[in-house]
Amino acid sequence: MSNIPETGRTSRVTVRLVAIQILVFSLLLTLGGRLWYLQIRNGDEYAAEASGNHVQQVVDPAVRGSILDARGIPLADNETRLVVSASRTALMKMDDEGKAVLTRLAHVLGMSYTDVKNKVRLCDAKTPQPCWNGSPFQPIPITDEATTQQALKIRESSEDFPGISAEPTAVRRYPAPAKGQTSQVLGYLSPVTDEEIKKAEHTNSPFLRSDMVGRSGLERTYDSALRGKAGVTRYQVDNLGRVMGKAKSDPARPGDNVVTSIDARVQAVAEKELHAAMVEARKQHDRNTGTNYKADAGAVVVMENKTGRVVSMASQPDYDPNAWVGGISAKDYAKLTGKKSNYPLLNRAIQGQAAPGSIFKVISSSAAVNAGYDFNGRYNCSSSYNVGGQVFKNFESENYGPISLGRALEVSCDTVFYDLAYKQWVKDGGNKPKDPKDWFYKTAHQFGLGKETGIDLPNEVKGRVPDREWKKDFWKANKDSWCKTGKKGGSYVERLAYESCLEGMKMRAGDSVNYSIGQGDTLVTPIQMATIYSAIANGGTLHDPTIGKAIISADGKKVREIAPKSHGKLPDTPKTLQQIDKALAGVATRGTAAWRFQNWPQKQIPMHAKTGTAEVYGKQTTSWFATYTKDFTIVMTISQGGTGSGASGPAVRKIYDALYGVDAKGKIHKDKALLSKPQANLPKIDRDGNIESGKLTKPIVNDEKKPEGAVQ
Amino acid sequence: MTSSYAIRRYAPDRGVWSKLTARDSVVWRLDWILLFACLALSLIGAVLVFSATRNRIELNHGDQYSYVLKHLLNTGIGVALAAGTVWLGHRTLRGAVPILYGLSLVLSVLVLTPLGATINGSRSWLAIPGGLSLQPAEFAKITITLGMAMVLAARVDAGDREHPGHRAVMQALGIALVPIAVIMLMPDLGSVMVLGTIVLAVLLASGSSNRWVIGLLTLGVVGCLAVWQLHLLDDYQIARFAAFANPSLDPAGVGYNTNQARIAIGSGGLFGAGLFQGSQTTGQFVPEQQTDFIFTVAGEELGFLGAGLIIFLLGVVLWRACRIARESSELYSTIVAAGIIAWFAFQAFENIGMTLGIMPVTGLPLPFVSYGGTSMFAVWIAIGLLQSIKAQRPVSA
């Protein structure tokens, strides 16, 4: 190259060429730097964006599993309905925010515009039901009861209904076999909320936008099993949404079926009889208040003694669980949650608590024996008992003179237990307690009171044992208001507050005396009492009550049985248990419940019972009735219902009649018995994996008014 | 040395092959690095074009090889045109510049007649029989360079002046302005930007007075502002600029191209998704991917290494071109080389820059890599010119 003379360039040109070269390479460096920035520095971000670009999810919702009774009869299943839903996003894009469309839609569906509009509004702190608490991007169901004509009308003139769809969809159904609704036990579903989606995002069972979630009852407890898993197919798509390939596919796994220990027939009888008993109680005159009994709430539990399985659980007032399906209306919601309807959503068998009254005496008897008293000793059953100037009456019985503890149970003598409790209180140091043994309180705890039984239903309440600790805590929490309102020599309430302010932290003699017969501050739930009485029947095992019996996969291939569990033993020796058992049989044959078990085939089916009538300040008495046979325990309670045997007796008797097929004369018809012994086997699963459903046989009906011949 | 040189050169009995392989043959004096870099870019381009078009049935009509084969054919024709250019020599062509310039101008004007075809809002294509089409603006890049160089270098290469005079500069600007005006009418804004850069570089390299260079730069800036203020741009062009200034603006609309392009490149990472594995590419998320957005295929499927290689190879081409410009013995050759450098450099920067989101979107191909016949022919002719300049002997020899 040296032979080329430098004629073409002056120094000006050379300088400028160098400048051009520098400029050119700085441009290239800029490109390289920017490339590094995009690909290396921020590469991950763009990679994520790219993958989101190309994947479309198609969700195939899982069919929710059924809830079946012990013989395979569906208590909750699904049906296909025409669901009309609205896309909120589409509506909000319209100039009038969808008013015109919703008005047309309301007209077609025969609903009011306000109803339709309320269904598509979003829930927030200020918005009352009905409102949509699911994702705003998800179609919001307006009705699931569209007729074929309505659906066709919407579909055919789709240009009039932008954002509205009408599709057949599987929706929950609560068929109420034999008219047993099982409302509170089954629970209900509502759409998943944003928070729940976020919370479950990284768990094994993440939610989909369209998911319905069990909110109470079995629907909630067994939600993850029942829900199954929606199928998600991720398709790789191109820019026009054309499918290029399947990226990933999780097939839908339909929800498992839950077989329960509920017997639909017994459930129906229990619901009917509980309701009838309450209706009957409202006709009875209450001498204490001078009005008829209000019988505002009640519950009954039928439980298997050897397993703790619940055969039936009814709570009044109840409701039709189908009200929740497809979004609840404002009217229904107000009805279900209002004070006027007395909160039918509450399952009073596990969420209703009241003083137990005399059915508590089995605990007091055990406490006395454990404290060293002889069960067969002689204890004075006087007509009243005086403690420090305060007279405690014998509520349910008269003066029987010296009797055994067993007899005291039979005739429900209060004064025997007053005396025992008072003596223990004195022994524990009285008003200046010194290392107190607290046998009566300790025993209550040992019987499982004051804590949940562990039933497989959500939100069970604990009840309360008013022991020294509770008294102290309660006083601390309330002393300020007591001391403020309390007045020496004022009204009853004021005097009580005054006393409580001064001495509320102390276990007084009166507290212990009252406590021994299940009155005062003690609170129990029906399920707790059923657990205790079935423990007495089974030799002392306190079971965790269960309703779920087995979880069976949709194809019927996987069966996971739910084994009975226990949370302890009764603190009684076998001998004491036998003695109590015998005494409770005496209650049914010659004691306070005998008049309700006339003509009962006691030899074939030994019946045990205990009545209870608990006083509640400012209210009418609570009726309690705890009974058991070899296999079943039935506990019933009616709030403001009157006496134990009076209000609850006939209903419990009728449930037993139906269970064992006993007619009014006490004859057992084995063929008419609904369940003469617990259902041991799970329902059969046929070759296709379907669970076979038992027949809804009709129970024996012993209506006093009808002649014998009318019994079917 | 000189004697044997002469004897061999004029030996009458030698065929073409021995002529080519002779020690003094032009073949030895070619810039092989430049040639290989250009070939490498064209072949990488073939692979990328294949990846971008093999799934686009609406383009390839079921023949997934149609685009890559045409690209290879274009490359072959381009190389042949380059060889022809070398064979003729840039000095021979210097004499034919007025004819070439006139021809190119006529083609450009024809685009504005009913013979022209509009693609992507720009009427810059000339339909010719046989279903082919030409983009005369590509040739204008060469002919304007040659025309300006001819006028600017005439007096200097003749030894009359040290630098071009004002008159020569004005003549040169006139030569440039006429075709630029025509292309502006199409309107092909991208090409106008390239041509403007070429004009600047040519004036710079010619050694023209600083006043001209600064004046022209000022004019360019003022012109841009005027165009903007007087709304002389079409809506689609404004939209592209707006999307450039704010890429997150309307990602489904105007910003779509840039957004998708950036996602494609960004997702490539260091090694890329692998050839034919890029989901942005196979999913056809980037429009015009075989032509203007070809770089996104490299970015996504070959990653930083592959895309970086393309920038590197372009760097090699420009490095060799700069060398040739510096070492040429005539001002004419220097100016031509500088024009070509400006053209390649700006076009590559604009093309890659727009896929990286640092330049507004205009319809410019990436030299050698993009699919497109006219562009391929033009850049190879330019390479032919550079090679010819490299291989030139001193005028005095």
Interface residues (C-beta under 8 A of the other chain):
Chain A: M1 N3 I4 P5 E6 T7 G8 R9 T10 R12 V13 T14 R16 L17 A19 I20 Q21 L23 V24 F25 L27 L28 T30 L31 G32 R34 L35 W36 L38 Q39 I40 N42 G43 D44 E45 Y46 A47 E49 A50 S51 N53 H54 Q236 V237 D238 N239 L240 M244
Chain B: D157 E162 H163 A201 L204 A205 S206 G207 Q260 R262 I263 A264 I265 G266 S267 G268 G269 L270 S279 Q280 T282 G283 Q284 F285 G299 E300 G303 F304 A307 G308 I311 L314 G315 L318 W319 C322 A325 R326 E327 S328 S329 E330 L331 Y332 S333 T334 A338 I341 A342 A345 F346 A348 F349 I352 G353 L356 G357 I358 P394 V395 S396 A397
